[in-house]
Amino acid sequence: MYLTPDYVKAETDYRRERITREYRAANRRKRAERTARTEPRHARRVLRPTTAA
């Protein structure tokens, strides 16, 4: 491999893009896991008036 300035810049840009994509994908996975874990609350409990109302 030739270590020219253009090659180094291209490799750095490629790695930066991969890191960005992986970070976004990880956030999507975490968000999906969080929404999948939440259980729907019982309807009566949701409609009950709160003490702050």
PQR file with spaces between the fields and no chain letter, atoms N, CA, C, O and H, PARSE charges and radii, in Angstrom:
ATOM       1  N    MET     1       0.837   -1.186    0.000 -0.4000 1.5000
ATOM       2  CA   MET     1       0.000    0.000    0.000 -0.0000 2.0000
ATOM       3  C    MET     1       0.878    1.244    0.000  0.5500 1.7000
ATOM       4  O    MET     1       1.926    1.292    0.644 -0.5500 1.4000
ATOM       5  N    TYR     2       0.436    2.213   -0.714 -0.4000 1.5000
ATOM       6  CA   TYR     2       1.155    3.476   -0.781 -0.0000 2.0000
ATOM       7  C    TYR     2       0.532    4.464    0.196  0.5500 1.7000
ATOM       8  O    TYR     2      -0.684    4.655    0.209 -0.5500 1.4000
ATOM       9  H    TYR     2      -0.415    2.174   -1.238  0.4000 1.0000
ATOM      10  N    LEU     3       1.357    5.076    0.995 -0.4000 1.5000
ATOM      11  CA   LEU     3       0.854    6.039    1.967 -0.0000 2.0000
ATOM      12  C    LEU     3       1.000    7.457    1.422  0.5500 1.7000
ATOM      13  O    LEU     3       1.853    8.233    1.854 -0.5500 1.4000
ATOM      14  H    LEU     3       2.345    4.920    0.984  0.4000 1.0000
ATOM      15  N    THR     4       0.156    7.754    0.480 -0.4000 1.5000
ATOM      16  CA   THR     4       0.134    9.111   -0.063 -0.0000 2.0000
ATOM      17  C    THR     4      -0.855    9.936    0.756  0.5500 1.7000
ATOM      18  O    THR     4      -1.734    9.374    1.409 -0.5500 1.4000
ATOM      19  H    THR     4      -0.537    7.123    0.129  0.4000 1.0000
ATOM      20  N    PRO     5      -0.724   11.251    0.729 -0.5600 1.5000
ATOM      21  CA   PRO     5      -1.680   12.091    1.466  0.2800 2.0000
ATOM      22  C    PRO     5      -3.128   11.860    1.025  0.5500 1.7000
ATOM      23  O    PRO     5      -4.039   11.899    1.852 -0.5500 1.4000
ATOM      24  N    ASP     6      -3.343   11.622   -0.260 -0.4000 1.5000
ATOM      25  CA   ASP     6      -4.702   11.358   -0.745 -0.0000 2.0000
ATOM      26  C    ASP     6      -5.239   10.047   -0.194  0.5500 1.7000
ATOM      27  O    ASP     6      -6.412    9.953    0.166 -0.5500 1.4000
ATOM      28  H    ASP     6      -2.603   11.590   -0.932  0.4000 1.0000
ATOM      29  N    TYR     7      -4.377    9.031   -0.127 -0.4000 1.5000
ATOM      30  CA   TYR     7      -4.798    7.737    0.408 -0.0000 2.0000
ATOM      31  C    TYR     7      -5.158    7.860    1.892  0.5500 1.7000
ATOM      32  O    TYR     7      -6.174    7.326    2.337 -0.5500 1.4000
ATOM      33  H    TYR     7      -3.423    9.107   -0.419  0.4000 1.0000
ATOM      34  N    VAL     8      -4.329    8.557    2.640 -0.4000 1.5000
ATOM      35  CA   VAL     8      -4.575    8.727    4.072 -0.0000 2.0000
ATOM      36  C    VAL     8      -5.872    9.491    4.292  0.5500 1.7000
ATOM      37  O    VAL     8      -6.655    9.131    5.171 -0.5500 1.4000
ATOM      38  H    VAL     8      -3.504    8.991    2.278  0.4000 1.0000
ATOM      39  N    LYS     9      -6.111   10.533    3.516 -0.4000 1.5000
ATOM      40  CA   LYS     9      -7.346   11.312    3.649 -0.0000 2.0000
ATOM      41  C    LYS     9      -8.567   10.460    3.309  0.5500 1.7000
ATOM      42  O    LYS     9      -9.579   10.515    4.007 -0.5500 1.4000
ATOM      43  H    LYS     9      -5.474   10.825    2.802  0.4000 1.0000
ATOM      44  N    ALA    10      -8.471    9.670    2.232 -0.4000 1.5000
ATOM      45  CA   ALA    10      -9.586    8.809    1.848 -0.0000 2.0000
ATOM      46  C    ALA    10      -9.869    7.772    2.926  0.5500 1.7000
ATOM      47  O    ALA    10     -11.028    7.512    3.249 -0.5500 1.4000
ATOM      48  H    ALA    10      -7.649    9.625    1.665  0.4000 1.0000
ATOM      49  N    GLU    11      -8.834    7.187    3.477 -0.4000 1.5000
ATOM      50  CA   GLU    11      -9.008    6.178    4.527 -0.0000 2.0000
ATOM      51  C    GLU    11      -9.615    6.798    5.783  0.5500 1.7000
ATOM      52  O    GLU    11     -10.486    6.196    6.412 -0.5500 1.4000
ATOM      53  H    GLU    11      -7.892    7.398    3.215  0.4000 1.0000
ATOM      54  N    THR    12      -9.169    7.979    6.148 -0.4000 1.5000
ATOM      55  CA   THR    12      -9.704    8.670    7.317 -0.0000 2.0000
ATOM      56  C    THR    12     -11.173    9.011    7.120  0.5500 1.7000
ATOM      57  O    THR    12     -11.983    8.820    8.027 -0.5500 1.4000
ATOM      58  H    THR    12      -8.461    8.468    5.637  0.4000 1.0000
ATOM      59  N    ASP    13     -11.521    9.514    5.939 -0.4000 1.5000
ATOM      60  CA   ASP    13     -12.921    9.835    5.642 -0.0000 2.0000
ATOM      61  C    ASP    13     -13.787    8.583    5.700  0.5500 1.7000
ATOM      62  O    ASP    13     -14.900    8.615    6.226 -0.5500 1.4000
ATOM      63  H    ASP    13     -10.863    9.669    5.202  0.4000 1.0000
ATOM      64  N    TYR    14     -13.276    7.483    5.158 -0.4000 1.5000
ATOM      65  CA   TYR    14     -14.024    6.226    5.161 -0.0000 2.0000
ATOM      66  C    TYR    14     -14.275    5.767    6.599  0.5500 1.7000
ATOM      67  O    TYR    14     -15.396    5.401    6.950 -0.5500 1.4000
ATOM      68  H    TYR    14     -12.372    7.457    4.730  0.4000 1.0000
ATOM      69  N    ARG    15     -13.243    5.789    7.416 -0.4000 1.5000
ATOM      70  CA   ARG    15     -13.395    5.345    8.809 -0.0000 2.0000
ATOM      71  C    ARG    15     -14.346    6.248    9.582  0.5500 1.7000
ATOM      72  O    ARG    15     -15.143    5.768   10.387 -0.5500 1.4000
ATOM      73  H    ARG    15     -12.332    6.086    7.131  0.4000 1.0000
ATOM      74  N    ARG    16     -14.265    7.557    9.342 -0.4000 1.5000
ATOM      75  CA   ARG    16     -15.159    8.497   10.012 -0.0000 2.0000
ATOM      76  C    ARG    16     -16.614    8.216    9.627  0.5500 1.7000
ATOM      77  O    ARG    16     -17.506    8.260   10.474 -0.5500 1.4000
ATOM      78  H    ARG    16     -13.618    7.947    8.688  0.4000 1.0000
ATOM      79  N    GLU    17     -16.845    7.928    8.342 -0.4000 1.5000
ATOM      80  CA   GLU    17     -18.200    7.622    7.877 -0.0000 2.0000
ATOM      81  C    GLU    17     -18.719    6.330    8.513  0.5500 1.7000
ATOM      82  O    GLU    17     -19.880    6.257    8.915 -0.5500 1.4000
ATOM      83  H    GLU    17     -16.121    7.893    7.654  0.4000 1.0000
ATOM      84  N    ARG    18     -17.860    5.315    8.603 -0.4000 1.5000
ATOM      85  CA   ARG    18     -18.266    4.043    9.223 -0.0000 2.0000
ATOM      86  C    ARG    18     -18.611    4.240   10.694  0.5500 1.7000
ATOM      87  O    ARG    18     -19.603    3.688   11.171 -0.5500 1.4000
ATOM      88  H    ARG    18     -16.916    5.374    8.277  0.4000 1.0000
ATOM      89  N    ILE    19     -17.816    5.013   11.417 -0.4000 1.5000
ATOM      90  CA   ILE    19     -18.075    5.268   12.828 -0.0000 2.0000
ATOM      91  C    ILE    19     -19.414    5.979   12.984  0.5500 1.7000
ATOM      92  O    ILE    19     -20.195    5.642   13.874 -0.5500 1.4000
ATOM      93  H    ILE    19     -17.011    5.462   11.029  0.4000 1.0000
ATOM      94  N    THR    20     -19.684    6.957   12.129 -0.4000 1.5000
ATOM      95  CA   THR    20     -20.944    7.691   12.195 -0.0000 2.0000
ATOM      96  C    THR    20     -22.124    6.774   11.949  0.5500 1.7000
ATOM      97  O    THR    20     -23.125    6.836   12.663 -0.5500 1.4000
ATOM      98  H    THR    20     -19.049    7.232   11.407  0.4000 1.0000
ATOM      99  N    ARG    21     -22.011    5.927   10.947 -0.4000 1.5000
ATOM     100  CA   ARG    21     -23.109    4.992   10.640 -0.0000 2.0000
ATOM     101  C    ARG    21     -23.342    4.007   11.769  0.5500 1.7000
ATOM     102  O    ARG    21     -24.488    3.731   12.127 -0.5500 1.4000
ATOM     103  H    ARG    21     -21.198    5.876   10.367  0.4000 1.0000
ATOM     104  N    GLU    22     -22.270    3.474   12.333 -0.4000 1.5000
ATOM     105  CA   GLU    22     -22.418    2.517   13.429 -0.0000 2.0000
ATOM     106  C    GLU    22     -23.040    3.175   14.648  0.5500 1.7000
ATOM     107  O    GLU    22     -23.849    2.558   15.340 -0.5500 1.4000
ATOM     108  H    GLU    22     -21.339    3.697   12.042  0.4000 1.0000
ATOM     109  N    TYR    23     -22.674    4.415   14.917 -0.4000 1.5000
ATOM     110  CA   TYR    23     -23.234    5.143   16.054 -0.0000 2.0000
ATOM     111  C    TYR    23     -24.735    5.344   15.871  0.5500 1.7000
ATOM     112  O    TYR    23     -25.512    5.140   16.804 -0.5500 1.4000
ATOM     113  H    TYR    23     -22.016    4.917   14.355  0.4000 1.0000
ATOM     114  N    ARG    24     -25.141    5.743   14.670 -0.4000 1.5000
ATOM     115  CA   ARG    24     -26.571    5.923   14.391 -0.0000 2.0000
ATOM     116  C    ARG    24     -27.320    4.606   14.495  0.5500 1.7000
ATOM     117  O    ARG    24     -28.422    4.562   15.043 -0.5500 1.4000
ATOM     118  H    ARG    24     -24.510    5.909   13.912  0.4000 1.0000
ATOM     119  N    ALA    25     -26.745    3.546   13.981 -0.4000 1.5000
ATOM     120  CA   ALA    25     -27.395    2.235   14.031 -0.0000 2.0000
ATOM     121  C    ALA    25     -27.537    1.765   15.477  0.5500 1.7000
ATOM     122  O    ALA    25     -28.550    1.168   15.839 -0.5500 1.4000
ATOM     123  H    ALA    25     -25.850    3.581   13.536  0.4000 1.0000
ATOM     124  N    ALA    26     -26.538    2.029   16.294 -0.4000 1.5000
ATOM     125  CA   ALA    26     -26.605    1.631   17.703 -0.0000 2.0000
ATOM     126  C    ALA    26     -27.723    2.380   18.406  0.5500 1.7000
ATOM     127  O    ALA    26     -28.450    1.798   19.212 -0.5500 1.4000
ATOM     128  H    ALA    26     -25.715    2.514   16.000  0.4000 1.0000
ATOM     129  N    ASN    27     -27.867    3.671   18.109 -0.4000 1.5000
ATOM     130  CA   ASN    27     -28.944    4.451   18.715 -0.0000 2.0000
ATOM     131  C    ASN    27     -30.302    3.908   18.293  0.5500 1.7000
ATOM     132  O    ASN    27     -31.216    3.828   19.113 -0.5500 1.4000
ATOM     133  H    ASN    27     -27.276    4.143   17.454  0.4000 1.0000
ATOM     134  N    ARG    28     -30.445    3.536   17.029 -0.4000 1.5000
ATOM     135  CA   ARG    28     -31.710    2.968   16.559 -0.0000 2.0000
ATOM     136  C    ARG    28     -32.021    1.657   17.263  0.5500 1.7000
ATOM     137  O    ARG    28     -33.163    1.405   17.646 -0.5500 1.4000
ATOM     138  H    ARG    28     -29.702    3.601   16.362  0.4000 1.0000
ATOM     139  N    ARG    29     -30.990    0.818   17.434 -0.4000 1.5000
ATOM     140  CA   ARG    29     -31.191   -0.464   18.121 -0.0000 2.0000
ATOM     141  C    ARG    29     -31.621   -0.237   19.560  0.5500 1.7000
ATOM     142  O    ARG    29     -32.547   -0.892   20.039 -0.5500 1.4000
ATOM     143  H    ARG    29     -30.062    1.024   17.123  0.4000 1.0000
ATOM     144  N    LYS    30     -30.967    0.675   20.251 -0.4000 1.5000
ATOM     145  CA   LYS    30     -31.324    0.952   21.647 -0.0000 2.0000
ATOM     146  C    LYS    30     -32.742    1.483   21.749  0.5500 1.7000
ATOM     147  O    LYS    30     -33.495    1.097   22.643 -0.5500 1.4000
ATOM     148  H    LYS    30     -30.215    1.207   19.862  0.4000 1.0000
ATOM     149  N    ARG    31     -33.104    2.371   20.830 -0.4000 1.5000
ATOM     150  CA   ARG    31     -34.452    2.941   20.841 -0.0000 2.0000
ATOM     151  C    ARG    31     -35.485    1.852   20.580  0.5500 1.7000
ATOM     152  O    ARG    31     -36.543    1.842   21.209 -0.5500 1.4000
ATOM     153  H    ARG    31     -32.493    2.685   20.103  0.4000 1.0000
ATOM     154  N    ALA    32     -35.196    0.943   19.670 -0.4000 1.5000
ATOM     155  CA   ALA    32     -36.119   -0.150   19.369 -0.0000 2.0000
ATOM     156  C    ALA    32     -36.258   -1.080   20.576  0.5500 1.7000
ATOM     157  O    ALA    32     -37.356   -1.542   20.885 -0.5500 1.4000
ATOM     158  H    ALA    32     -34.336    0.951   19.159  0.4000 1.0000
ATOM     159  N    GLU    33     -35.151   -1.348   21.248 -0.4000 1.5000
ATOM     160  CA   GLU    33     -35.204   -2.204   22.432 -0.0000 2.0000
ATOM     161  C    GLU    33     -36.034   -1.554   23.535  0.5500 1.7000
ATOM     162  O    GLU    33     -36.813   -2.225   24.211 -0.5500 1.4000
ATOM     163  H    GLU    33     -34.259   -0.972   20.997  0.4000 1.0000
ATOM     164  N    ARG    34     -35.863   -0.248   23.712 -0.4000 1.5000
ATOM     165  CA   ARG    34     -36.611    0.443   24.754 -0.0000 2.0000
ATOM     166  C    ARG    34     -38.107    0.402   24.473  0.5500 1.7000
ATOM     167  O    ARG    34     -38.895    0.153   25.386 -0.5500 1.4000
ATOM     168  H    ARG    34     -35.230    0.297   23.162  0.4000 1.0000
ATOM     169  N    THR    35     -38.509    0.639   23.243 -0.4000 1.5000
ATOM     170  CA   THR    35     -39.942    0.644   22.926 -0.0000 2.0000
ATOM     171  C    THR    35     -40.513   -0.763   22.984  0.5500 1.7000
ATOM     172  O    THR    35     -41.690   -0.935   23.299 -0.5500 1.4000
ATOM     173  H    THR    35     -37.869    0.841   22.502  0.4000 1.0000
ATOM     174  N    ALA    36     -39.711   -1.764   22.688 -0.4000 1.5000
ATOM     175  CA   ALA    36     -40.193   -3.144   22.733 -0.0000 2.0000
ATOM     176  C    ALA    36     -40.393   -3.600   24.174  0.5500 1.7000
ATOM     177  O    ALA    36     -41.263   -4.428   24.442 -0.5500 1.4000
ATOM     178  H    ALA    36     -38.755   -1.625   22.432  0.4000 1.0000
ATOM     179  N    ARG    37     -39.605   -3.076   25.099 -0.4000 1.5000
ATOM     180  CA   ARG    37     -39.698   -3.500   26.497 -0.0000 2.0000
ATOM     181  C    ARG    37     -40.850   -2.864   27.247  0.5500 1.7000
ATOM     182  O    ARG    37     -41.389   -3.466   28.176 -0.5500 1.4000
ATOM     183  H    ARG    37     -38.898   -2.403   24.882  0.4000 1.0000
ATOM     184  N    THR    38     -41.235   -1.670   26.866 -0.4000 1.5000
ATOM     185  CA   THR    38     -42.293   -1.009   27.627 -0.0000 2.0000
ATOM     186  C    THR    38     -43.598   -1.771   27.471  0.5500 1.7000
ATOM     187  O    THR    38     -43.991   -2.145   26.367 -0.5500 1.4000
ATOM     188  H    THR    38     -40.797   -1.181   26.112  0.4000 1.0000
ATOM     189  N    GLU    39     -44.253   -1.988   28.583 -0.4000 1.5000
ATOM     190  CA   GLU    39     -45.524   -2.700   28.558 -0.0000 2.0000
ATOM     191  C    GLU    39     -46.656   -1.679   28.621  0.5500 1.7000
ATOM     192  O    GLU    39     -46.563   -0.690   29.348 -0.5500 1.4000
ATOM     193  H    GLU    39     -43.934   -1.684   29.480  0.4000 1.0000
ATOM     194  N    PRO    40     -47.707   -1.915   27.872 -0.5600 1.5000
ATOM     195  CA   PRO    40     -48.818   -0.964   27.915  0.2800 2.0000
ATOM     196  C    PRO    40     -49.437   -0.937   29.312  0.5500 1.7000
ATOM     197  O    PRO    40     -49.617   -1.975   29.949 -0.5500 1.4000
ATOM     198  N    ARG    41     -49.753    0.252   29.764 -0.4000 1.5000
ATOM     199  CA   ARG    41     -50.358    0.386   31.089 -0.0000 2.0000
ATOM     200  C    ARG    41     -51.825    0.006   31.023  0.5500 1.7000
ATOM     201  O    ARG    41     -52.457    0.081   29.970 -0.5500 1.4000
ATOM     202  H    ARG    41     -49.607    1.095   29.247  0.4000 1.0000
ATOM     203  N    HIS    42     -52.341   -0.394   32.141 -0.4000 1.5000
ATOM     204  CA   HIS    42     -53.745   -0.763   32.205 -0.0000 2.0000
ATOM     205  C    HIS    42     -54.603    0.469   31.922  0.5500 1.7000
ATOM     206  O    HIS    42     -54.289    1.559   32.400 -0.5500 1.4000
ATOM     207  H    HIS    42     -51.827   -0.455   32.997  0.4000 1.0000
ATOM     208  N    ALA    43     -55.669    0.315   31.161 -0.4000 1.5000
ATOM     209  CA   ALA    43     -56.483    1.446   30.714 -0.0000 2.0000
ATOM     210  C    ALA    43     -57.071    2.223   31.896  0.5500 1.7000
ATOM     211  O    ALA    43     -57.069    3.454   31.878 -0.5500 1.4000
ATOM     212  H    ALA    43     -55.925   -0.571   30.772  0.4000 1.0000
ATOM     213  N    ARG    44     -57.564    1.538   32.905 -0.4000 1.5000
ATOM     214  CA   ARG    44     -58.155    2.239   34.043 -0.0000 2.0000
ATOM     215  C    ARG    44     -57.108    3.066   34.781  0.5500 1.7000
ATOM     216  O    ARG    44     -57.389    4.170   35.249 -0.5500 1.4000
ATOM     217  H    ARG    44     -57.565    0.538   32.920  0.4000 1.0000
ATOM     218  N    ARG    45     -55.922    2.532   34.878 -0.4000 1.5000
ATOM     219  CA   ARG    45     -54.855    3.274   35.579 -0.0000 2.0000
ATOM     220  C    ARG    45     -54.505    4.556   34.819  0.5500 1.7000
ATOM     221  O    ARG    45     -54.244    5.588   35.437 -0.5500 1.4000
ATOM     222  H    ARG    45     -55.693    1.636   34.498  0.4000 1.0000
ATOM     223  N    VAL    46     -54.496    4.498   33.502 -0.4000 1.5000
ATOM     224  CA   VAL    46     -54.158    5.673   32.689 -0.0000 2.0000
ATOM     225  C    VAL    46     -55.252    6.722   32.816  0.5500 1.7000
ATOM     226  O    VAL    46     -54.944    7.913   32.862 -0.5500 1.4000
ATOM     227  H    VAL    46     -54.707    3.660   33.000  0.4000 1.0000
ATOM     228  N    LEU    47     -56.509    6.327   32.872 -0.4000 1.5000
ATOM     229  CA   LEU    47     -57.613    7.273   32.884 -0.0000 2.0000
ATOM     230  C    LEU    47     -57.925    7.804   34.274  0.5500 1.7000
ATOM     231  O    LEU    47     -58.697    8.754   34.411 -0.5500 1.4000
ATOM     232  H    LEU    47     -56.759    5.360   32.834  0.4000 1.0000
ATOM     233  N    ARG    48     -57.342    7.212   35.302 -0.4000 1.5000
ATOM     234  CA   ARG    48     -57.620    7.646   36.670 -0.0000 2.0000
ATOM     235  C    ARG    48     -57.089    9.048   36.901  0.5500 1.7000
ATOM     236  O    ARG    48     -55.968    9.348   36.490 -0.5500 1.4000
ATOM     237  H    ARG    48     -56.715    6.441   35.191  0.4000 1.0000
ATOM     238  N    PRO    49     -57.855    9.913   37.542 -0.5600 1.5000
ATOM     239  CA   PRO    49     -57.343   11.256   37.806  0.2800 2.0000
ATOM     240  C    PRO    49     -56.167   11.221   38.779  0.5500 1.7000
ATOM     241  O    PRO    49     -56.106   10.381   39.677 -0.5500 1.4000
ATOM     242  N    THR    50     -55.254   12.133   38.582 -0.4000 1.5000
ATOM     243  CA   THR    50     -54.082   12.171   39.454 -0.0000 2.0000
ATOM     244  C    THR    50     -54.312   13.210   40.547  0.5500 1.7000
ATOM     245  O    THR    50     -55.245   14.010   40.477 -0.5500 1.4000
ATOM     246  H    THR    50     -55.304   12.815   37.853  0.4000 1.0000
ATOM     247  N    THR    51     -53.461   13.182   41.536 -0.4000 1.5000
ATOM     248  CA   THR    51     -53.597   14.136   42.632 -0.0000 2.0000
ATOM     249  C    THR    51     -53.249   15.551   42.177  0.5500 1.7000
ATOM     250  O    THR    51     -53.678   16.521   42.803 -0.5500 1.4000
ATOM     251  H    THR    51     -52.704   12.532   41.592  0.4000 1.0000
ATOM     252  N    ALA    52     -52.484   15.682   41.108 -0.4000 1.5000
ATOM     253  CA   ALA    52     -52.087   16.987   40.623 -0.0000 2.0000
ATOM     254  C    ALA    52     -53.197   17.640   39.789  0.5500 1.7000
ATOM     255  O    ALA    52     -53.123   18.834   39.500 -0.5500 1.4000
ATOM     256  H    ALA    52     -52.135   14.895   40.600  0.4000 1.0000
ATOM     257  N    ALA    53     -54.217   16.877   39.400 -0.4000 1.5000
ATOM     258  CA   ALA    53     -55.259   17.423   38.518 -0.0000 2.0000
ATOM     259  C    ALA    53     -56.215   18.325   39.265  0.5500 1.7000
ATOM     260  O    ALA    53     -57.149   18.864   38.670 -0.5500 1.4000
ATOM     261  H    ALA    53     -54.277   15.907   39.635  0.4000 1.0000
